[in-house]
Amino acid sequence: MTKLLEKAFKNVSKLPETEQNVLANWLLEELKAERKWDQAFAESEDVLGRLADDALKAHRHGKTTPLDTDKL
């Protein structure tokens, strides 16, 4: 554990139990969400790569048009 994280936990330990639980729940949910995003991106990496290759190929063959932000 890093010194900064130790310091944070030491400060949190001084909070009332309910506030500690709120912070703990928030942290656990954030970690869970991060793992979920990591898994989602890992599973879609091949698909995203193929889509990017297709887009670049279409651009090289003149099958794309510049984005007109005024029409968005």
mmCIF file of the N, C-alpha and C atoms, coordinates in Angstrom:
data_MODEL
# 
_entry.id   MODEL 
# 
loop_
_atom_site.group_PDB 
_atom_site.id 
_atom_site.type_symbol 
_atom_site.label_atom_id 
_atom_site.label_alt_id 
_atom_site.label_comp_id 
_atom_site.label_asym_id 
_atom_site.label_entity_id 
_atom_site.label_seq_id 
_atom_site.pdbx_PDB_ins_code 
_atom_site.Cartn_x 
_atom_site.Cartn_y 
_atom_site.Cartn_z 
_atom_site.occupancy 
_atom_site.B_iso_or_equiv 
_atom_site.pdbx_formal_charge 
_atom_site.auth_seq_id 
_atom_site.auth_comp_id 
_atom_site.auth_asym_id 
_atom_site.auth_atom_id 
_atom_site.pdbx_PDB_model_num 
ATOM 1   N N  . MET A 1 1  ? 0.853   -1.176 0.000   1.00 0.00 ? 1  MET A N  1 
ATOM 2   C CA . MET A 1 1  ? 0.000   0.000  0.000   1.00 0.00 ? 1  MET A CA 1 
ATOM 3   C C  . MET A 1 1  ? 0.894   1.233  0.000   1.00 0.00 ? 1  MET A C  1 
ATOM 4   N N  . THR A 1 2  ? 0.524   2.210  -0.781  1.00 0.00 ? 2  THR A N  1 
ATOM 5   C CA . THR A 1 2  ? 1.324   3.427  -0.861  1.00 0.00 ? 2  THR A CA 1 
ATOM 6   C C  . THR A 1 2  ? 1.127   4.275  0.393   1.00 0.00 ? 2  THR A C  1 
ATOM 7   N N  . LYS A 1 3  ? 2.073   5.165  0.616   1.00 0.00 ? 3  LYS A N  1 
ATOM 8   C CA . LYS A 1 3  ? 1.994   6.069  1.770   1.00 0.00 ? 3  LYS A CA 1 
ATOM 9   C C  . LYS A 1 3  ? 0.753   6.963  1.667   1.00 0.00 ? 3  LYS A C  1 
ATOM 10  N N  . LEU A 1 4  ? 0.455   7.427  0.461   1.00 0.00 ? 4  LEU A N  1 
ATOM 11  C CA . LEU A 1 4  ? -0.703  8.297  0.272   1.00 0.00 ? 4  LEU A CA 1 
ATOM 12  C C  . LEU A 1 4  ? -1.998  7.569  0.611   1.00 0.00 ? 4  LEU A C  1 
ATOM 13  N N  . LEU A 1 5  ? -2.106  6.320  0.177   1.00 0.00 ? 5  LEU A N  1 
ATOM 14  C CA . LEU A 1 5  ? -3.311  5.550  0.480   1.00 0.00 ? 5  LEU A CA 1 
ATOM 15  C C  . LEU A 1 5  ? -3.407  5.266  1.976   1.00 0.00 ? 5  LEU A C  1 
ATOM 16  N N  . GLU A 1 6  ? -2.272  4.970  2.598   1.00 0.00 ? 6  GLU A N  1 
ATOM 17  C CA . GLU A 1 6  ? -2.257  4.773  4.052   1.00 0.00 ? 6  GLU A CA 1 
ATOM 18  C C  . GLU A 1 6  ? -2.745  6.026  4.766   1.00 0.00 ? 6  GLU A C  1 
ATOM 19  N N  . LYS A 1 7  ? -2.273  7.186  4.314   1.00 0.00 ? 7  LYS A N  1 
ATOM 20  C CA . LYS A 1 7  ? -2.681  8.459  4.917   1.00 0.00 ? 7  LYS A CA 1 
ATOM 21  C C  . LYS A 1 7  ? -4.186  8.671  4.755   1.00 0.00 ? 7  LYS A C  1 
ATOM 22  N N  . ALA A 1 8  ? -4.692  8.372  3.559   1.00 0.00 ? 8  ALA A N  1 
ATOM 23  C CA . ALA A 1 8  ? -6.124  8.530  3.304   1.00 0.00 ? 8  ALA A CA 1 
ATOM 24  C C  . ALA A 1 8  ? -6.937  7.624  4.223   1.00 0.00 ? 8  ALA A C  1 
ATOM 25  N N  . PHE A 1 9  ? -6.544  6.363  4.341   1.00 0.00 ? 9  PHE A N  1 
ATOM 26  C CA . PHE A 1 9  ? -7.281  5.436  5.199   1.00 0.00 ? 9  PHE A CA 1 
ATOM 27  C C  . PHE A 1 9  ? -7.179  5.830  6.669   1.00 0.00 ? 9  PHE A C  1 
ATOM 28  N N  . LYS A 1 10 ? -6.027  6.351  7.064   1.00 0.00 ? 10 LYS A N  1 
ATOM 29  C CA . LYS A 1 10 ? -5.861  6.805  8.449   1.00 0.00 ? 10 LYS A CA 1 
ATOM 30  C C  . LYS A 1 10 ? -6.828  7.949  8.739   1.00 0.00 ? 10 LYS A C  1 
ATOM 31  N N  . ASN A 1 11 ? -6.944  8.885  7.800   1.00 0.00 ? 11 ASN A N  1 
ATOM 32  C CA . ASN A 1 11 ? -7.874  10.004 7.984   1.00 0.00 ? 11 ASN A CA 1 
ATOM 33  C C  . ASN A 1 11 ? -9.324  9.528  7.973   1.00 0.00 ? 11 ASN A C  1 
ATOM 34  N N  . VAL A 1 12 ? -9.624  8.599  7.097   1.00 0.00 ? 12 VAL A N  1 
ATOM 35  C CA . VAL A 1 12 ? -10.986 8.070  7.021   1.00 0.00 ? 12 VAL A CA 1 
ATOM 36  C C  . VAL A 1 12 ? -11.349 7.331  8.307   1.00 0.00 ? 12 VAL A C  1 
ATOM 37  N N  . SER A 1 13 ? -10.378 6.687  8.923   1.00 0.00 ? 13 SER A N  1 
ATOM 38  C CA . SER A 1 13 ? -10.660 5.932  10.150  1.00 0.00 ? 13 SER A CA 1 
ATOM 39  C C  . SER A 1 13 ? -11.118 6.842  11.288  1.00 0.00 ? 13 SER A C  1 
ATOM 40  N N  . LYS A 1 14 ? -10.893 8.126  11.158  1.00 0.00 ? 14 LYS A N  1 
ATOM 41  C CA . LYS A 1 14 ? -11.310 9.088  12.190  1.00 0.00 ? 14 LYS A CA 1 
ATOM 42  C C  . LYS A 1 14 ? -12.753 9.559  11.984  1.00 0.00 ? 14 LYS A C  1 
ATOM 43  N N  . LEU A 1 15 ? -13.331 9.227  10.854  1.00 0.00 ? 15 LEU A N  1 
ATOM 44  C CA . LEU A 1 15 ? -14.708 9.626  10.562  1.00 0.00 ? 15 LEU A CA 1 
ATOM 45  C C  . LEU A 1 15 ? -15.686 8.741  11.328  1.00 0.00 ? 15 LEU A C  1 
ATOM 46  N N  . PRO A 1 16 ? -16.910 9.213  11.504  1.00 0.00 ? 16 PRO A N  1 
ATOM 47  C CA . PRO A 1 16 ? -17.939 8.352  12.104  1.00 0.00 ? 16 PRO A CA 1 
ATOM 48  C C  . PRO A 1 16 ? -18.168 7.109  11.236  1.00 0.00 ? 16 PRO A C  1 
ATOM 49  N N  . GLU A 1 17 ? -18.640 6.056  11.865  1.00 0.00 ? 17 GLU A N  1 
ATOM 50  C CA . GLU A 1 17 ? -18.819 4.774  11.176  1.00 0.00 ? 17 GLU A CA 1 
ATOM 51  C C  . GLU A 1 17 ? -19.697 4.898  9.934   1.00 0.00 ? 17 GLU A C  1 
ATOM 52  N N  . THR A 1 18 ? -20.762 5.663  10.012  1.00 0.00 ? 18 THR A N  1 
ATOM 53  C CA . THR A 1 18 ? -21.657 5.789  8.857   1.00 0.00 ? 18 THR A CA 1 
ATOM 54  C C  . THR A 1 18 ? -20.940 6.438  7.678   1.00 0.00 ? 18 THR A C  1 
ATOM 55  N N  . GLU A 1 19 ? -20.116 7.444  7.946   1.00 0.00 ? 19 GLU A N  1 
ATOM 56  C CA . GLU A 1 19 ? -19.368 8.089  6.864   1.00 0.00 ? 19 GLU A CA 1 
ATOM 57  C C  . GLU A 1 19 ? -18.298 7.150  6.304   1.00 0.00 ? 19 GLU A C  1 
ATOM 58  N N  . GLN A 1 20 ? -17.696 6.358  7.173   1.00 0.00 ? 20 GLN A N  1 
ATOM 59  C CA . GLN A 1 20 ? -16.720 5.369  6.700   1.00 0.00 ? 20 GLN A CA 1 
ATOM 60  C C  . GLN A 1 20 ? -17.401 4.373  5.771   1.00 0.00 ? 20 GLN A C  1 
ATOM 61  N N  . ASN A 1 21 ? -18.593 3.944  6.141   1.00 0.00 ? 21 ASN A N  1 
ATOM 62  C CA . ASN A 1 21 ? -19.320 2.979  5.315   1.00 0.00 ? 21 ASN A CA 1 
ATOM 63  C C  . ASN A 1 21 ? -19.726 3.579  3.974   1.00 0.00 ? 21 ASN A C  1 
ATOM 64  N N  . VAL A 1 22 ? -20.134 4.833  3.982   1.00 0.00 ? 22 VAL A N  1 
ATOM 65  C CA . VAL A 1 22 ? -20.486 5.505  2.729   1.00 0.00 ? 22 VAL A CA 1 
ATOM 66  C C  . VAL A 1 22 ? -19.272 5.552  1.816   1.00 0.00 ? 22 VAL A C  1 
ATOM 67  N N  . LEU A 1 23 ? -18.138 5.944  2.362   1.00 0.00 ? 23 LEU A N  1 
ATOM 68  C CA . LEU A 1 23 ? -16.909 6.028  1.570   1.00 0.00 ? 23 LEU A CA 1 
ATOM 69  C C  . LEU A 1 23 ? -16.471 4.644  1.086   1.00 0.00 ? 23 LEU A C  1 
ATOM 70  N N  . ALA A 1 24 ? -16.568 3.653  1.958   1.00 0.00 ? 24 ALA A N  1 
ATOM 71  C CA . ALA A 1 24 ? -16.183 2.290  1.578   1.00 0.00 ? 24 ALA A CA 1 
ATOM 72  C C  . ALA A 1 24 ? -17.066 1.766  0.451   1.00 0.00 ? 24 ALA A C  1 
ATOM 73  N N  . ASN A 1 25 ? -18.369 1.989  0.565   1.00 0.00 ? 25 ASN A N  1 
ATOM 74  C CA . ASN A 1 25 ? -19.285 1.550  -0.498  1.00 0.00 ? 25 ASN A CA 1 
ATOM 75  C C  . ASN A 1 25 ? -18.975 2.249  -1.809  1.00 0.00 ? 25 ASN A C  1 
ATOM 76  N N  . TRP A 1 26 ? -18.717 3.540  -1.747  1.00 0.00 ? 26 TRP A N  1 
ATOM 77  C CA . TRP A 1 26 ? -18.383 4.297  -2.958  1.00 0.00 ? 26 TRP A CA 1 
ATOM 78  C C  . TRP A 1 26 ? -17.115 3.736  -3.602  1.00 0.00 ? 26 TRP A C  1 
ATOM 79  N N  . LEU A 1 27 ? -16.085 3.516  -2.787  1.00 0.00 ? 27 LEU A N  1 
ATOM 80  C CA . LEU A 1 27 ? -14.813 3.013  -3.309  1.00 0.00 ? 27 LEU A CA 1 
ATOM 81  C C  . LEU A 1 27 ? -14.986 1.627  -3.928  1.00 0.00 ? 27 LEU A C  1 
ATOM 82  N N  . LEU A 1 28 ? -15.703 0.758  -3.254  1.00 0.00 ? 28 LEU A N  1 
ATOM 83  C CA . LEU A 1 28 ? -15.923 -0.589 -3.789  1.00 0.00 ? 28 LEU A CA 1 
ATOM 84  C C  . LEU A 1 28 ? -16.699 -0.553 -5.103  1.00 0.00 ? 28 LEU A C  1 
ATOM 85  N N  . GLU A 1 29 ? -17.694 0.307  -5.197  1.00 0.00 ? 29 GLU A N  1 
ATOM 86  C CA . GLU A 1 29 ? -18.462 0.438  -6.436  1.00 0.00 ? 29 GLU A CA 1 
ATOM 87  C C  . GLU A 1 29 ? -17.597 0.999  -7.565  1.00 0.00 ? 29 GLU A C  1 
ATOM 88  N N  . GLU A 1 30 ? -16.734 1.954  -7.247  1.00 0.00 ? 30 GLU A N  1 
ATOM 89  C CA . GLU A 1 30 ? -15.828 2.511  -8.256  1.00 0.00 ? 30 GLU A CA 1 
ATOM 90  C C  . GLU A 1 30 ? -14.873 1.440  -8.778  1.00 0.00 ? 30 GLU A C  1 
ATOM 91  N N  . LEU A 1 31 ? -14.320 0.640  -7.881  1.00 0.00 ? 31 LEU A N  1 
ATOM 92  C CA . LEU A 1 31 ? -13.410 -0.431 -8.292  1.00 0.00 ? 31 LEU A CA 1 
ATOM 93  C C  . LEU A 1 31 ? -14.136 -1.466 -9.146  1.00 0.00 ? 31 LEU A C  1 
ATOM 94  N N  . LYS A 1 32 ? -15.356 -1.791 -8.755  1.00 0.00 ? 32 LYS A N  1 
ATOM 95  C CA . LYS A 1 32 ? -16.162 -2.748 -9.520  1.00 0.00 ? 32 LYS A CA 1 
ATOM 96  C C  . LYS A 1 32 ? -16.451 -2.205 -10.922 1.00 0.00 ? 32 LYS A C  1 
ATOM 97  N N  . ALA A 1 33 ? -16.816 -0.938 -11.002 1.00 0.00 ? 33 ALA A N  1 
ATOM 98  C CA . ALA A 1 33 ? -17.109 -0.318 -12.300 1.00 0.00 ? 33 ALA A CA 1 
ATOM 99  C C  . ALA A 1 33 ? -15.861 -0.276 -13.176 1.00 0.00 ? 33 ALA A C  1 
ATOM 100 N N  . GLU A 1 34 ? -14.726 0.001  -12.578 1.00 0.00 ? 34 GLU A N  1 
ATOM 101 C CA . GLU A 1 34 ? -13.470 0.055  -13.335 1.00 0.00 ? 34 GLU A CA 1 
ATOM 102 C C  . GLU A 1 34 ? -13.141 -1.312 -13.930 1.00 0.00 ? 34 GLU A C  1 
ATOM 103 N N  . ARG A 1 35 ? -13.309 -2.367 -13.127 1.00 0.00 ? 35 ARG A N  1 
ATOM 104 C CA . ARG A 1 35 ? -13.066 -3.730 -13.634 1.00 0.00 ? 35 ARG A CA 1 
ATOM 105 C C  . ARG A 1 35 ? -14.029 -4.059 -14.773 1.00 0.00 ? 35 ARG A C  1 
ATOM 106 N N  . LYS A 1 36 ? -15.269 -3.611 -14.633 1.00 0.00 ? 36 LYS A N  1 
ATOM 107 C CA . LYS A 1 36 ? -16.277 -3.872 -15.661 1.00 0.00 ? 36 LYS A CA 1 
ATOM 108 C C  . LYS A 1 36 ? -15.902 -3.191 -16.978 1.00 0.00 ? 36 LYS A C  1 
ATOM 109 N N  . TRP A 1 37 ? -15.464 -1.921 -16.910 1.00 0.00 ? 37 TRP A N  1 
ATOM 110 C CA . TRP A 1 37 ? -15.045 -1.202 -18.115 1.00 0.00 ? 37 TRP A CA 1 
ATOM 111 C C  . TRP A 1 37 ? -13.819 -1.857 -18.734 1.00 0.00 ? 37 TRP A C  1 
ATOM 112 N N  . ASP A 1 38 ? -12.856 -2.250 -17.890 1.00 0.00 ? 38 ASP A N  1 
ATOM 113 C CA . ASP A 1 38 ? -11.655 -2.912 -18.409 1.00 0.00 ? 38 ASP A CA 1 
ATOM 114 C C  . ASP A 1 38 ? -12.023 -4.174 -19.176 1.00 0.00 ? 38 ASP A C  1 
ATOM 115 N N  . GLN A 1 39 ? -12.940 -4.952 -18.613 1.00 0.00 ? 39 GLN A N  1 
ATOM 116 C CA . GLN A 1 39 ? -13.372 -6.188 -19.273 1.00 0.00 ? 39 GLN A CA 1 
ATOM 117 C C  . GLN A 1 39 ? -14.097 -5.880 -20.581 1.00 0.00 ? 39 GLN A C  1 
ATOM 118 N N  . ALA A 1 40 ? -14.962 -4.887 -20.563 1.00 0.00 ? 40 ALA A N  1 
ATOM 119 C CA . ALA A 1 40 ? -15.713 -4.534 -21.771 1.00 0.00 ? 40 ALA A CA 1 
ATOM 120 C C  . ALA A 1 40 ? -14.782 -4.092 -22.887 1.00 0.00 ? 40 ALA A C  1 
ATOM 121 N N  . PHE A 1 41 ? -13.793 -3.275 -22.571 1.00 0.00 ? 41 PHE A N  1 
ATOM 122 C CA . PHE A 1 41 ? -12.856 -2.823 -23.593 1.00 0.00 ? 41 PHE A CA 1 
ATOM 123 C C  . PHE A 1 41 ? -11.966 -3.959 -24.076 1.00 0.00 ? 41 PHE A C  1 
ATOM 124 N N  . ALA A 1 42 ? -11.563 -4.839 -23.179 1.00 0.00 ? 42 ALA A N  1 
ATOM 125 C CA . ALA A 1 42 ? -10.725 -5.968 -23.581 1.00 0.00 ? 42 ALA A CA 1 
ATOM 126 C C  . ALA A 1 42 ? -11.476 -6.872 -24.552 1.00 0.00 ? 42 ALA A C  1 
ATOM 127 N N  . GLU A 1 43 ? -12.765 -7.080 -24.287 1.00 0.00 ? 43 GLU A N  1 
ATOM 128 C CA . GLU A 1 43 ? -13.563 -7.948 -25.147 1.00 0.00 ? 43 GLU A CA 1 
ATOM 129 C C  . GLU A 1 43 ? -13.871 -7.303 -26.495 1.00 0.00 ? 43 GLU A C  1 
ATOM 130 N N  . SER A 1 44 ? -13.882 -5.987 -26.552 1.00 0.00 ? 44 SER A N  1 
ATOM 131 C CA . SER A 1 44 ? -14.243 -5.310 -27.797 1.00 0.00 ? 44 SER A CA 1 
ATOM 132 C C  . SER A 1 44 ? -13.031 -4.806 -28.574 1.00 0.00 ? 44 SER A C  1 
ATOM 133 N N  . GLU A 1 45 ? -11.836 -5.048 -28.055 1.00 0.00 ? 45 GLU A N  1 
ATOM 134 C CA . GLU A 1 45 ? -10.625 -4.517 -28.692 1.00 0.00 ? 45 GLU A CA 1 
ATOM 135 C C  . GLU A 1 45 ? -10.483 -4.985 -30.138 1.00 0.00 ? 45 GLU A C  1 
ATOM 136 N N  . ASP A 1 46 ? -10.709 -6.257 -30.394 1.00 0.00 ? 46 ASP A N  1 
ATOM 137 C CA . ASP A 1 46 ? -10.588 -6.782 -31.759 1.00 0.00 ? 46 ASP A CA 1 
ATOM 138 C C  . ASP A 1 46 ? -11.616 -6.145 -32.693 1.00 0.00 ? 46 ASP A C  1 
ATOM 139 N N  . VAL A 1 47 ? -12.837 -6.021 -32.207 1.00 0.00 ? 47 VAL A N  1 
ATOM 140 C CA . VAL A 1 47 ? -13.900 -5.424 -33.019 1.00 0.00 ? 47 VAL A CA 1 
ATOM 141 C C  . VAL A 1 47 ? -13.562 -3.972 -33.327 1.00 0.00 ? 47 VAL A C  1 
ATOM 142 N N  . LEU A 1 48 ? -13.121 -3.237 -32.321 1.00 0.00 ? 48 LEU A N  1 
ATOM 143 C CA . LEU A 1 48 ? -12.766 -1.832 -32.534 1.00 0.00 ? 48 LEU A CA 1 
ATOM 144 C C  . LEU A 1 48 ? -11.616 -1.697 -33.525 1.00 0.00 ? 48 LEU A C  1 
ATOM 145 N N  . GLY A 1 49 ? -10.664 -2.602 -33.453 1.00 0.00 ? 49 GLY A N  1 
ATOM 146 C CA . GLY A 1 49 ? -9.543  -2.578 -34.391 1.00 0.00 ? 49 GLY A CA 1 
ATOM 147 C C  . GLY A 1 49 ? -10.003 -2.804 -35.820 1.00 0.00 ? 49 GLY A C  1 
ATOM 148 N N  . ARG A 1 50 ? -10.902 -3.769 -36.001 1.00 0.00 ? 50 ARG A N  1 
ATOM 149 C CA . ARG A 1 50 ? -11.430 -4.036 -37.344 1.00 0.00 ? 50 ARG A CA 1 
ATOM 150 C C  . ARG A 1 50 ? -12.232 -2.850 -37.867 1.00 0.00 ? 50 ARG A C  1 
ATOM 151 N N  . LEU A 1 51 ? -13.034 -2.246 -37.004 1.00 0.00 ? 51 LEU A N  1 
ATOM 152 C CA . LEU A 1 51 ? -13.814 -1.077 -37.421 1.00 0.00 ? 51 LEU A CA 1 
ATOM 153 C C  . LEU A 1 51 ? -12.899 0.078  -37.818 1.00 0.00 ? 51 LEU A C  1 
ATOM 154 N N  . ALA A 1 52 ? -11.831 0.272  -37.065 1.00 0.00 ? 52 ALA A N  1 
ATOM 155 C CA . ALA A 1 52 ? -10.879 1.336  -37.396 1.00 0.00 ? 52 ALA A CA 1 
ATOM 156 C C  . ALA A 1 52 ? -10.203 1.048  -38.728 1.00 0.00 ? 52 ALA A C  1 
ATOM 157 N N  . ASP A 1 53 ? -9.803  -0.204 -38.943 1.00 0.00 ? 53 ASP A N  1 
ATOM 158 C CA . ASP A 1 53 ? -9.184  -0.575 -40.224 1.00 0.00 ? 53 ASP A CA 1 
ATOM 159 C C  . ASP A 1 53 ? -10.144 -0.338 -41.387 1.00 0.00 ? 53 ASP A C  1 
ATOM 160 N N  . ASP A 1 54 ? -11.406 -0.708 -41.197 1.00 0.00 ? 54 ASP A N  1 
ATOM 161 C CA . ASP A 1 54 ? -12.412 -0.490 -42.247 1.00 0.00 ? 54 ASP A CA 1 
ATOM 162 C C  . ASP A 1 54 ? -12.585 0.996  -42.545 1.00 0.00 ? 54 ASP A C  1 
ATOM 163 N N  . ALA A 1 55 ? -12.611 1.809  -41.493 1.00 0.00 ? 55 ALA A N  1 
ATOM 164 C CA . ALA A 1 55 ? -12.784 3.255  -41.682 1.00 0.00 ? 55 ALA A CA 1 
ATOM 165 C C  . ALA A 1 55 ? -11.593 3.853  -42.416 1.00 0.00 ? 55 ALA A C  1 
ATOM 166 N N  . LEU A 1 56 ? -10.387 3.434  -42.059 1.00 0.00 ? 56 LEU A N  1 
ATOM 167 C CA . LEU A 1 56 ? -9.193  3.942  -42.745 1.00 0.00 ? 56 LEU A CA 1 
ATOM 168 C C  . LEU A 1 56 ? -9.176  3.511  -44.209 1.00 0.00 ? 56 LEU A C  1 
ATOM 169 N N  . LYS A 1 57 ? -9.575  2.276  -44.466 1.00 0.00 ? 57 LYS A N  1 
ATOM 170 C CA . LYS A 1 57 ? -9.623  1.783  -45.844 1.00 0.00 ? 57 LYS A CA 1 
ATOM 171 C C  . LYS A 1 57 ? -10.635 2.587  -46.661 1.00 0.00 ? 57 LYS A C  1 
ATOM 172 N N  . ALA A 1 58 ? -11.800 2.836  -46.095 1.00 0.00 ? 58 ALA A N  1 
ATOM 173 C CA . ALA A 1 58 ? -12.820 3.629  -46.789 1.00 0.00 ? 58 ALA A CA 1 
ATOM 174 C C  . ALA A 1 58 ? -12.302 5.037  -47.065 1.00 0.00 ? 58 ALA A C  1 
ATOM 175 N N  . HIS A 1 59 ? -11.589 5.604  -46.120 1.00 0.00 ? 59 HIS A N  1 
ATOM 176 C CA . HIS A 1 59 ? -11.038 6.953  -46.305 1.00 0.00 ? 59 HIS A CA 1 
ATOM 177 C C  . HIS A 1 59 ? -10.004 6.967  -47.436 1.00 0.00 ? 59 HIS A C  1 
ATOM 178 N N  . ARG A 1 60 ? -9.138  5.957  -47.449 1.00 0.00 ? 60 ARG A N  1 
ATOM 179 C CA . ARG A 1 60 ? -8.110  5.881  -48.505 1.00 0.00 ? 60 ARG A CA 1 
ATOM 180 C C  . ARG A 1 60 ? -8.735  5.741  -49.892 1.00 0.00 ? 60 ARG A C  1 
ATOM 181 N N  . HIS A 1 61 ? -9.884  5.108  -49.960 1.00 0.00 ? 61 HIS A N  1 
ATOM 182 C CA . HIS A 1 61 ? -10.559 4.909  -51.242 1.00 0.00 ? 61 HIS A CA 1 
ATOM 183 C C  . HIS A 1 61 ? -11.552 6.030  -51.563 1.00 0.00 ? 61 HIS A C  1 
ATOM 184 N N  . GLY A 1 62 ? -11.493 7.108  -50.803 1.00 0.00 ? 62 GLY A N  1 
ATOM 185 C CA . GLY A 1 62 ? -12.339 8.264  -51.084 1.00 0.00 ? 62 GLY A CA 1 
ATOM 186 C C  . GLY A 1 62 ? -13.813 8.061  -50.796 1.00 0.00 ? 62 GLY A C  1 
ATOM 187 N N  . LYS A 1 63 ? -14.126 7.137  -49.930 1.00 0.00 ? 63 LYS A N  1 
ATOM 188 C CA . LYS A 1 63 ? -15.527 6.843  -49.633 1.00 0.00 ? 63 LYS A CA 1 
ATOM 189 C C  . LYS A 1 63 ? -16.025 7.558  -48.374 1.00 0.00 ? 63 LYS A C  1 
ATOM 190 N N  . THR A 1 64 ? -15.265 8.528  -47.898 1.00 0.00 ? 64 THR A N  1 
ATOM 191 C CA . THR A 1 64 ? -15.681 9.278  -46.715 1.00 0.00 ? 64 THR A CA 1 
ATOM 192 C C  . THR A 1 64 ? -15.832 10.749 -47.063 1.00 0.00 ? 64 THR A C  1 
ATOM 193 N N  . THR A 1 65 ? -16.543 11.450 -46.228 1.00 0.00 ? 65 THR A N  1 
ATOM 194 C CA . THR A 1 65 ? -16.695 12.896 -46.419 1.00 0.00 ? 65 THR A CA 1 
ATOM 195 C C  . THR A 1 65 ? -16.331 13.598 -45.115 1.00 0.00 ? 65 THR A C  1 
ATOM 196 N N  . PRO A 1 66 ? -15.822 14.819 -45.221 1.00 0.00 ? 66 PRO A N  1 
ATOM 197 C CA . PRO A 1 66 ? -15.484 15.564 -44.005 1.00 0.00 ? 66 PRO A CA 1 
ATOM 198 C C  . PRO A 1 66 ? -16.735 15.808 -43.156 1.00 0.00 ? 66 PRO A C  1 
ATOM 199 N N  . LEU A 1 67 ? -16.554 15.832 -41.871 1.00 0.00 ? 67 LEU A N  1 
ATOM 200 C CA . LEU A 1 67 ? -17.655 16.086 -40.951 1.00 0.00 ? 67 LEU A CA 1 
ATOM 201 C C  . LEU A 1 67 ? -17.965 17.575 -40.927 1.00 0.00 ? 67 LEU A C  1 
ATOM 202 N N  . ASP A 1 68 ? -19.206 17.905 -41.190 1.00 0.00 ? 68 ASP A N  1 
ATOM 203 C CA . ASP A 1 68 ? -19.648 19.300 -41.135 1.00 0.00 ? 68 ASP A CA 1 
ATOM 204 C C  . ASP A 1 68 ? -20.294 19.523 -39.773 1.00 0.00 ? 68 ASP A C  1 
ATOM 205 N N  . THR A 1 69 ? -19.544 20.124 -38.861 1.00 0.00 ? 69 THR A N  1 
ATOM 206 C CA . THR A 1 69 ? -20.045 20.308 -37.498 1.00 0.00 ? 69 THR A CA 1 
ATOM 207 C C  . THR A 1 69 ? -21.242 21.247 -37.433 1.00 0.00 ? 69 THR A C  1 
ATOM 208 N N  . ASP A 1 70 ? -21.430 22.068 -38.447 1.00 0.00 ? 70 ASP A N  1 
ATOM 209 C CA . ASP A 1 70 ? -22.593 22.958 -38.467 1.00 0.00 ? 70 ASP A CA 1 
ATOM 210 C C  . ASP A 1 70 ? -23.892 22.186 -38.682 1.00 0.00 ? 70 ASP A C  1 
ATOM 211 N N  . LYS A 1 71 ? -23.785 20.985 -39.208 1.00 0.00 ? 71 LYS A N  1 
ATOM 212 C CA . LYS A 1 71 ? -24.977 20.178 -39.476 1.00 0.00 ? 71 LYS A CA 1 
ATOM 213 C C  . LYS A 1 71 ? -25.290 19.193 -38.346 1.00 0.00 ? 71 LYS A C  1 
ATOM 214 N N  . LEU A 1 72 ? -24.516 19.241 -37.297 1.00 0.00 ? 72 LEU A N  1 
ATOM 215 C CA . LEU A 1 72 ? -24.764 18.323 -36.178 1.00 0.00 ? 72 LEU A CA 1 
ATOM 216 C C  . LEU A 1 72 ? -25.946 18.752 -35.354 1.00 0.00 ? 72 LEU A C  1 
# 
